[in-house]
């Protein structure tokens, strides 16, 4: 049987994974629980692209949604530990969302590059 990992503990794992993969950047990781489930929001400014961050954080999602049949499905995952062992887990966070923003300085560089 899979070990249940709370949304708070899942957020800690997300933070740790982001710090390992992107040590030069700061991320805000916030978890929230609500009547229909739980989710984690990851925010950062500049730095890595959304697809690069999603490769790291999406593995912590405990559910998926099929819009064709309007169905949310829960699934278990495999968590790898630093000692090389693995275990089957069930993440409480249904979804992990990524939100990248740009500083004024980076926006100015982007605009200058377009003109």
GIRALIN-V471853 format. One record per backbone hydrogen bond with DSSP energy under -1.0 kcal/mol. NH is the residue of the N-H (numbers start at 1). CO is the residue of the C=O. Records with the same first field share a line. If there is no record, write none. Layout:
NH=CO ; CO
This chain:
3=88
5=90
10=6
11=7
12=8
13=9
14=10
15=11
16=12
17=13
18=14
19=15
20=16
21=17
22=18
25=22
28=43
30=41
32=39
34=37
37=34
39=32
40=95
41=30
42=97
43=28
44=99
46=101
53=49
54=50
55=51
56=53
57=53
58=54
60=57
61=58
62=93
63=94
64=73
66=71
71=66
73=64
75=62
77=89
79=87
81=85
84=81
87=79
89=77
90=3
92=5
94=38
97=40
99=42
101=44
107=103
108=104
109=105
110=106
111=107
112=108
113=109
114=110
115=111
